[in-house]
Amino acid sequence: MTTEELIALSDKNIMETYRRIPIVLVKGSGAKVWDSDGKEYLDFVAGIAVCSLGHSNFKVVEAIKKQVEILTHVSNLYYIEQQIGLATLLVENSFADKVFFCNSGAEANEAAIKLARKYAYEKTGGDRYEIITMIDSFHGRTLATITATGQEKFQKGFAPLPGGFKYVPFNDLSALEYAITEKTCGIMLEPIQAEGGIRIPDNDYLRGVRKICNDNDLLLMLDEVQVGMGRTGSLFAYENYGIEPDIMTLAKAMGNGFPVGAMLATDRVAAAFVPGSHASTFGGNPLGMAAGLAVMEVLLKEGVLENCKKTGSYLLEKLNELKKPHSIIKEVRGKGLIIGMELSVEGEDIVKKCMDKGVLINCTCGNILRFVPPLIVTAEDVDMVVNVLDEVMGD
C-alpha cells in the first residue's frame, strides 16, 4: 500500500484519539527511523521518552527473541523467574523494598493511588483518603489518573470524576502546606513536569515536600513514568534532589518499546497490599520482564547514564545559543535528555518544518518544543537538530 492508502485506512478504522502527523514509520535503528516512503529521520521523540536505548537495541531485541521462543505468558498465580530478576534489580538500585508490575504508566499510577488509600485505610479506618497533586501535572488516562492530573483539558467531558483529589501549584511549598487537611493521605507529583511543559523545580522544593510529608505523616508518591529510567542522567530522577519517596511509578522506557510498568514502595507501605488487593493479568509476564531486564542491564553497565548527562548538557547549551538569533524563544529548560524550549508562538508549524527536514521533535502545551531523544544520541546528532531548528526558525 502507498502511504496515502495506509493513512486513509487508518482514518477509516481507528478511533481519532490522536492528532497524527501524516507519515507512517516502518523501521528504526538507534536514533533513526524510516517512513514507508524510505525517508530517514533523526528521532528526538523516541516514542515520547520510551525508546531510551534507541530503536531495535540489540540486547533488548535478543532478550525478547530468546524469551518468546521459551515462554511468553503465565499467570501471576505462579512465581515468574524473569519477574523476580527485574524486581531484584529495581530494589537493589532504588529506595524501594517491593515492586508491583503492570503494563503502563496509567496503570502504575492507578496502583499507587490504590496503595496510598489502602495504607491510609489500614492506619485510620478510612478517615484519610485525599491525595494532593500539582496543577499542570499529568498522571494518565484512566478516570482516577485524569482526576489526579491537574489539567482540566484532560478531564473535560468525563464527569463525574472520582473524588478525593485536590490541586496546588507546582514548586510552591506554602500552597502545599495550606492545602493539607485531616483527610490528606499523600502527595503525588512528578519530579519534573513533563507533559506540563518540562517544568523543573527549585533545588530545595522536593526536599521541602519530603519534610512536609514527614511532618504530617503523609506518603510521598513520585510519578517517574517519563523522567525515570535514566532520562535525567540518574537512574531515577529523585536521586538528583537528595530525597527518597514512599511510592514511585515507572513505565515508558522500562521495556524500550515493550509495554512494561511498575509501582515501587517501601516495605512499610507495600504491606497494605495483600492477596486480592490489586492485580494485573499481563503485568510482570516473562516476555515483558525479559525486555525490562535487558534495559536495566544496559542502563547500569554501558555508560548510558553518563552519555545522557554529557549530551544533555550539550543539547541544553546549544539550544540556549539559539535564543540570541531567534526572539521567539522565551526559555530553554531541562535536565539530562528531557528538555523543553518555550516559545512566544505556537510550536506546531516548527515541528512540521523540522519533520520535512528529517528531524522529529514534539510540541506540548501548544508552545513548548519537547526534546526526549534516545539516551544514546551523540553530539553530532545534537548539532543536526540545532542546525535544523536554526534554519526553520529563520524561515
C-alpha positions as CSV (number, residue, x, y, z in Angstrom):
1,M,0.0,0.0,0.0
2,T,1.1,3.6,-0.5
3,T,1.4,6.0,2.4
4,E,-1.8,7.7,1.4
5,E,-3.7,4.4,1.3
6,L,-2.4,3.4,4.7
7,I,-3.4,6.7,6.2
8,A,-6.8,6.5,4.6
9,L,-7.3,3.0,6.0
10,S,-6.2,4.2,9.5
11,D,-8.7,7.1,9.4
12,K,-11.4,4.7,8.4
13,N,-10.8,2.1,11.0
14,I,-9.0,3.6,14.0
15,M,-10.6,5.9,16.6
16,E,-9.4,9.5,16.3
17,T,-7.8,9.8,19.7
18,Y,-4.6,11.2,18.3
19,R,-3.9,14.1,16.0
20,R,-1.5,12.1,13.9
21,I,1.4,13.5,11.8
22,P,0.9,12.2,8.2
23,I,3.8,9.8,7.9
24,V,4.0,6.1,8.5
25,L,7.1,4.9,10.4
26,V,8.1,1.4,9.5
27,K,11.7,0.9,10.7
28,G,14.1,2.1,13.3
29,S,17.7,1.7,14.3
30,G,19.4,3.6,17.1
31,A,18.3,7.3,17.0
32,K,17.0,7.0,13.4
33,V,13.6,5.9,11.9
34,W,12.4,5.5,8.4
35,D,8.9,6.0,6.9
36,S,7.0,4.0,4.4
37,D,8.4,6.1,1.6
38,G,12.0,5.3,2.7
39,K,12.7,8.8,4.1
40,E,15.1,8.9,7.1
41,Y,14.6,10.9,10.2
42,L,16.6,11.7,13.3
43,D,14.2,10.8,16.1
44,F,14.3,13.2,19.1
45,V,10.9,12.0,20.3
46,A,11.8,8.3,20.9
47,G,8.1,7.3,21.3
48,I,7.8,10.1,23.9
49,A,10.7,9.1,26.1
50,V,10.2,5.4,25.5
51,C,13.0,4.1,23.3
52,S,15.7,5.3,25.5
53,L,18.3,2.8,24.3
54,G,17.4,3.6,20.7
55,H,15.3,1.7,18.3
56,S,15.9,-2.0,17.9
57,N,18.6,-2.1,20.6
58,F,20.5,-5.3,20.0
59,K,20.4,-6.6,23.6
60,V,16.7,-5.9,24.1
61,V,15.8,-7.5,20.8
62,E,17.9,-10.6,21.6
63,A,16.3,-10.9,25.0
64,I,12.8,-10.7,23.6
65,K,13.6,-13.1,20.7
66,K,15.0,-15.6,23.2
67,Q,12.2,-15.3,25.6
68,V,9.4,-15.5,23.1
69,E,10.6,-18.9,22.0
70,I,10.6,-20.2,25.6
71,L,7.7,-18.8,27.5
72,T,5.7,-15.6,26.7
73,H,3.0,-15.6,29.4
74,V,1.9,-17.4,32.6
75,S,-0.4,-16.1,35.3
76,N,0.8,-14.3,38.4
77,L,-0.7,-17.3,40.2
78,Y,2.8,-18.7,39.8
79,Y,6.3,-17.4,40.5
80,I,7.9,-16.0,37.4
81,E,11.7,-16.2,37.2
82,Q,12.2,-13.1,35.0
83,Q,9.9,-11.0,37.2
84,I,11.9,-12.0,40.3
85,G,15.1,-10.9,38.4
86,L,13.8,-7.5,37.4
87,A,12.2,-6.8,40.8
88,T,15.6,-7.6,42.5
89,L,17.5,-5.2,40.2
90,L,15.0,-2.4,40.8
91,V,15.1,-2.9,44.6
92,E,18.9,-3.1,44.7
93,N,19.2,0.1,42.8
94,S,16.4,2.2,44.4
95,F,14.8,3.2,47.7
96,A,12.2,0.5,47.3
97,D,11.7,-2.8,49.1
98,K,8.9,-4.2,46.9
99,V,7.7,-3.9,43.3
100,F,4.3,-4.4,41.6
101,F,4.4,-4.9,37.8
102,C,1.8,-3.7,35.3
103,N,1.8,-2.6,31.6
104,S,1.7,1.2,31.5
105,G,2.2,4.5,33.4
106,A,-1.5,5.0,33.9
107,E,-1.8,1.5,35.5
108,A,1.3,2.2,37.7
109,N,-0.2,5.4,38.9
110,E,-3.6,3.8,39.5
111,A,-1.9,1.2,41.6
112,A,-0.1,3.9,43.5
113,I,-3.3,5.7,44.3
114,K,-4.9,2.5,45.5
115,L,-1.9,1.6,47.6
116,A,-1.8,5.0,49.2
117,R,-5.5,4.8,50.1
118,K,-5.3,1.2,51.3
119,Y,-2.3,2.1,53.5
120,A,-4.2,5.1,55.0
121,Y,-7.3,2.9,55.4
122,E,-5.3,0.4,57.4
123,K,-4.0,3.1,59.7
124,T,-7.1,5.3,60.1
125,G,-10.1,3.3,59.1
126,G,-10.9,5.4,56.0
127,D,-10.7,8.9,57.5
128,R,-7.7,9.8,55.3
129,Y,-8.0,9.3,51.6
130,E,-7.3,12.6,49.9
131,I,-4.3,13.0,47.6
132,I,-2.8,16.3,46.7
133,T,-1.4,16.7,43.2
134,M,0.0,19.5,41.2
135,I,-1.5,22.0,38.7
136,D,-0.2,21.2,35.2
137,S,0.6,17.6,36.2
138,F,-0.1,14.5,34.1
139,H,-0.7,11.1,35.6
140,G,-2.6,9.1,32.9
141,R,-5.8,8.5,31.1
142,T,-7.9,6.3,33.5
143,L,-10.7,8.0,35.4
144,A,-8.6,8.1,38.5
145,T,-5.4,9.3,36.9
146,I,-7.1,12.0,34.8
147,T,-8.6,13.2,38.0
148,A,-5.2,13.2,39.6
149,T,-3.9,15.1,36.6
150,G,-4.1,18.8,37.3
151,Q,-5.1,19.9,33.8
152,E,-8.8,20.5,33.1
153,K,-8.4,19.8,29.3
154,F,-7.9,16.1,30.0
155,Q,-10.9,15.9,32.3
156,K,-13.4,17.7,30.2
157,G,-16.4,15.5,29.2
158,F,-15.7,12.7,31.7
159,A,-17.7,13.9,34.7
160,P,-18.5,12.9,37.3
161,L,-14.9,12.4,38.2
162,P,-13.8,10.4,41.3
163,G,-13.5,12.4,44.5
164,G,-10.5,12.6,46.8
165,F,-8.1,14.8,44.8
166,K,-7.1,18.4,45.1
167,Y,-4.5,20.5,43.3
168,V,-1.9,23.1,44.2
169,P,0.7,25.0,42.1
170,F,3.9,23.0,41.4
171,N,7.0,24.4,43.1
172,D,5.0,26.2,45.8
173,L,5.6,24.8,49.3
174,S,3.4,27.3,51.0
175,A,0.4,26.4,48.9
176,L,1.1,22.7,49.5
177,E,1.2,23.1,53.3
178,Y,-2.0,25.2,53.2
179,A,-3.9,22.5,51.3
180,I,-3.3,19.7,53.8
181,T,-6.2,18.7,55.9
182,E,-7.1,15.9,58.3
183,K,-8.3,14.0,55.2
184,T,-5.0,14.1,53.3
185,C,-3.1,10.8,53.0
186,G,-0.5,11.6,50.3
187,I,1.2,14.0,47.9
188,M,1.7,12.9,44.3
189,L,3.9,14.7,41.9
190,E,6.3,14.4,39.0
191,P,9.9,15.4,40.0
192,I,9.9,17.3,36.6
193,Q,6.6,18.1,35.0
194,A,6.9,16.6,31.5
195,E,3.5,16.9,29.7
196,G,3.0,20.1,31.7
197,G,5.9,21.8,29.9
198,I,9.2,20.4,31.2
199,R,9.0,22.4,34.4
200,I,12.0,22.0,36.7
201,P,11.5,22.5,40.4
202,D,13.8,24.7,42.6
203,N,16.7,22.7,44.1
204,D,15.1,22.6,47.6
205,Y,11.5,22.0,46.5
206,L,11.4,18.2,46.7
207,R,13.3,18.3,49.9
208,G,10.7,20.6,51.2
209,V,7.9,18.3,50.0
210,R,9.6,15.4,51.7
211,K,9.8,17.3,55.0
212,I,6.1,18.3,54.8
213,C,5.2,14.6,54.3
214,N,7.3,13.6,57.3
215,D,5.9,16.3,59.5
216,N,2.3,15.4,58.6
217,D,2.6,11.6,58.3
218,L,1.8,11.7,54.6
219,L,3.0,9.5,51.8
220,L,5.3,11.0,49.1
221,M,4.4,9.5,45.8
222,L,6.7,10.3,42.8
223,D,5.5,9.7,39.2
224,E,8.7,8.9,37.3
225,V,6.9,7.4,34.3
226,Q,8.5,9.9,31.9
227,V,11.5,11.1,33.9
228,G,12.7,7.8,35.4
229,M,14.9,5.1,33.9
230,G,17.8,7.3,33.2
231,R,16.1,10.2,31.5
232,T,17.6,12.9,33.8
233,G,21.1,11.3,33.8
234,S,20.5,9.4,37.0
235,L,18.7,6.1,37.1
236,F,15.8,7.8,38.9
237,A,15.0,11.5,39.0
238,Y,14.6,11.7,42.7
239,E,18.3,10.9,43.1
240,N,19.1,14.4,41.8
241,Y,17.3,16.0,44.7
242,G,18.6,14.1,47.7
243,I,15.3,12.6,48.8
244,E,13.5,9.3,48.7
245,P,9.8,8.7,48.1
246,D,7.5,6.2,49.8
247,I,6.0,5.2,46.4
248,M,7.3,5.6,42.9
249,T,5.9,4.8,39.5
250,L,7.7,3.8,36.3
251,A,6.8,2.8,32.7
252,K,7.7,4.2,29.3
253,A,11.4,3.4,29.0
254,M,11.3,0.3,31.1
255,G,10.8,-2.0,28.1
256,N,12.4,0.2,25.4
257,G,9.1,-0.1,23.5
258,F,7.7,-3.2,25.0
259,P,4.8,-2.3,27.4
260,V,6.1,-2.5,31.0
261,G,5.1,-0.5,34.0
262,A,5.9,-0.8,37.7
263,M,4.9,0.7,41.1
264,L,7.6,0.6,43.8
265,A,7.2,1.1,47.5
266,T,8.9,0.7,50.9
267,D,8.0,-2.4,53.0
268,R,6.1,-0.2,55.4
269,V,3.7,0.9,52.7
270,A,3.7,-2.2,50.5
271,A,2.4,-4.2,53.4
272,A,-1.1,-2.7,52.8
273,F,-1.4,-4.7,49.6
274,V,-2.3,-8.3,50.4
275,P,-3.6,-11.1,48.1
276,G,-6.7,-9.8,46.3
277,S,-5.9,-6.1,46.9
278,H,-4.7,-5.5,43.4
279,A,-3.7,-7.4,40.2
280,S,-2.7,-7.2,36.6
281,T,-3.2,-10.1,34.2
282,F,-0.3,-9.2,31.9
283,G,1.8,-7.3,34.4
284,G,5.1,-9.0,35.0
285,N,4.8,-11.7,32.4
286,P,8.0,-13.4,31.2
287,L,8.2,-11.6,27.9
288,G,7.9,-8.1,29.3
289,M,10.2,-8.9,32.2
290,A,12.9,-10.2,29.8
291,A,12.7,-6.8,28.0
292,G,12.9,-4.9,31.3
293,L,15.9,-6.9,32.5
294,A,17.8,-6.2,29.3
295,V,17.0,-2.5,29.6
296,M,18.2,-2.3,33.2
297,E,21.4,-4.2,32.5
298,V,22.3,-1.8,29.6
299,L,21.4,1.3,31.7
300,L,23.6,0.1,34.6
301,K,26.6,-1.3,32.7
302,E,27.1,0.5,29.3
303,G,27.6,4.2,30.1
304,V,24.2,5.3,29.0
305,L,23.6,7.5,32.1
306,E,26.9,9.3,31.7
307,N,26.1,9.9,28.0
308,C,22.7,11.3,29.0
309,K,24.3,13.8,31.3
310,K,27.0,14.8,28.9
311,T,24.9,15.0,25.7
312,G,22.0,16.5,27.6
313,S,24.2,19.4,28.8
314,Y,25.5,19.9,25.3
315,L,21.9,20.0,23.9
316,L,20.8,22.5,26.6
317,E,23.8,24.7,25.8
318,K,23.3,24.6,22.0
319,L,19.5,25.3,22.3
320,N,20.2,28.2,24.6
321,E,22.5,29.6,21.9
322,L,19.5,29.9,19.6
323,K,17.8,32.4,21.9
324,K,20.0,35.3,20.6
325,P,19.2,35.0,16.9
326,H,15.6,33.9,17.5
327,S,13.5,36.1,19.7
328,I,10.5,33.7,19.7
329,I,12.5,31.5,22.1
330,K,11.5,32.6,25.7
331,E,13.3,29.9,27.7
332,V,15.1,26.6,27.4
333,R,15.0,24.3,30.5
334,G,15.6,20.7,31.3
335,K,17.7,18.1,32.9
336,G,19.6,15.3,31.2
337,L,17.8,14.5,28.0
338,I,14.3,15.9,28.8
339,I,14.5,19.4,27.6
340,G,11.8,22.0,26.7
341,M,12.0,25.1,24.6
342,E,9.3,27.6,25.4
343,L,8.2,29.8,22.5
344,S,6.2,33.0,22.3
345,V,4.3,31.4,19.3
346,E,2.6,28.1,18.7
347,G,5.1,25.3,18.0
348,E,3.1,23.0,15.7
349,D,4.5,24.7,12.5
350,I,8.1,24.4,13.7
351,V,7.5,20.6,14.4
352,K,6.2,20.2,10.8
353,K,9.1,22.1,9.3
354,C,11.7,20.1,11.2
355,M,10.0,16.8,10.1
356,D,10.2,18.0,6.5
357,K,14.0,18.4,7.0
358,G,14.4,14.9,8.6
359,V,14.2,15.7,12.3
360,L,11.4,14.6,14.6
361,I,10.6,16.7,17.7
362,N,7.4,17.1,19.7
363,C,5.4,20.0,21.0
364,T,3.5,20.1,24.3
365,C,1.2,22.7,25.9
366,G,0.9,24.3,22.4
367,N,4.1,26.3,22.6
368,I,6.8,24.2,24.2
369,L,9.1,22.2,22.0
370,R,10.0,18.9,23.8
371,F,13.2,17.0,23.2
372,V,13.3,13.5,24.6
373,P,15.6,11.6,22.3
374,P,17.2,8.2,22.9
375,L,19.8,8.4,25.7
376,I,22.4,7.2,23.2
377,V,22.4,10.2,21.0
378,T,25.7,11.9,20.2
379,A,26.9,15.5,19.9
380,E,26.7,15.1,16.1
381,D,23.0,14.3,16.4
382,V,22.5,17.4,18.6
383,D,24.3,19.5,16.0
384,M,22.0,18.3,13.3
385,V,18.8,19.1,15.4
386,V,20.1,22.5,16.4
387,N,21.1,23.4,12.8
388,V,17.6,22.4,11.5
389,L,15.9,24.4,14.2
390,D,18.0,27.4,13.3
391,E,17.0,27.0,9.7
392,V,13.3,26.6,10.2
393,M,13.1,29.4,12.8
394,G,14.7,31.7,10.3
395,D,12.1,30.9,7.6
